[in-house]
Amino acid sequence: MKDIRDKVFVVTANMDGERPVVKIEKKEVPVDKLLDEMKQVISSTGRKEMVLDADKDVPWGVVTAILDAAKGNGVHEIIKN
């Protein structure tokens, strides 16, 4: 049986002062590049499930952009942490 780490990629979102910071697999990604970067991670790793770890103070629009990028890339399952 595959380890869960072989099936998921991690997206984190937190605030750096007034600026939201989004990272995919620990790499900082501008919000407008989420779709392309997520596509690259999925194609290079084969992982189609996402763990989303977003701080409560991250604006909803940023969280929505992450979820939209995931949906646009055919992510099968999203686990919110």
C-alpha positions as CSV (number, residue, x, y, z in Angstrom):
1,M,0.0,0.0,0.0
2,K,1.3,3.5,-0.9
3,D,2.3,5.8,1.8
4,I,0.1,8.9,2.0
5,R,3.1,11.1,1.3
6,D,3.4,9.3,-2.1
7,K,-0.2,10.5,-3.0
8,V,-0.4,14.0,-1.8
9,F,1.3,17.4,-2.2
10,V,1.1,20.1,0.4
11,V,-0.1,23.7,-0.1
12,T,0.4,26.1,2.8
13,A,-0.9,29.7,3.0
14,N,-0.1,32.1,5.8
15,M,0.4,35.8,6.3
16,D,3.7,37.7,6.3
17,G,2.5,40.9,7.9
18,E,-0.1,42.1,5.4
19,R,1.1,39.9,2.5
20,P,-0.3,36.4,2.0
21,V,2.4,33.8,1.3
22,V,1.4,30.6,-0.6
23,K,3.8,27.7,-0.9
24,I,3.4,24.4,-2.9
25,E,5.7,21.8,-1.5
26,K,7.6,24.5,0.5
27,K,8.2,26.6,-2.7
28,E,6.7,30.1,-2.6
29,V,4.4,30.7,-5.5
30,P,2.7,33.9,-6.5
31,V,-1.1,33.6,-6.4
32,D,-1.4,34.3,-10.1
33,K,1.0,31.4,-10.9
34,L,-0.8,28.7,-8.7
35,L,-2.5,26.9,-11.6
36,D,0.8,26.5,-13.6
37,E,2.9,25.6,-10.6
38,M,0.4,23.1,-9.4
39,K,0.2,21.5,-12.8
40,Q,4.0,21.1,-12.8
41,V,4.0,19.5,-9.4
42,I,1.3,17.1,-10.4
43,S,2.9,16.1,-13.6
44,S,6.4,15.6,-12.1
45,T,5.2,13.7,-9.0
46,G,1.9,12.0,-10.1
47,R,0.3,13.2,-6.9
48,K,-3.4,14.1,-7.4
49,E,-4.5,14.8,-3.8
50,M,-3.7,18.0,-1.9
51,V,-3.4,18.8,1.7
52,L,-4.3,22.5,2.3
53,D,-2.9,24.1,5.4
54,A,-4.2,27.7,5.4
55,D,-4.0,30.0,8.4
56,K,-7.4,31.5,9.5
57,D,-6.2,35.0,8.8
58,V,-5.4,34.4,5.1
59,P,-8.0,36.2,3.0
60,W,-10.7,34.0,1.6
61,G,-9.9,35.2,-2.0
62,V,-6.4,33.6,-1.7
63,V,-7.9,30.3,-0.3
64,T,-10.4,30.4,-3.2
65,A,-7.6,30.8,-5.7
66,I,-5.8,27.8,-4.3
67,L,-9.0,25.7,-4.5
68,D,-9.7,26.9,-8.0
69,A,-6.2,26.0,-9.1
70,A,-6.7,22.5,-7.6
71,K,-10.0,22.0,-9.4
72,G,-8.5,23.3,-12.7
73,N,-5.8,20.7,-12.4
74,G,-8.2,17.8,-11.6
75,V,-7.1,17.3,-8.0
76,H,-9.1,14.3,-6.8
77,E,-9.2,15.1,-3.1
78,I,-8.5,18.1,-0.9
79,I,-7.7,17.6,2.7
80,K,-8.0,20.7,4.8
81,N,-5.7,20.9,7.8
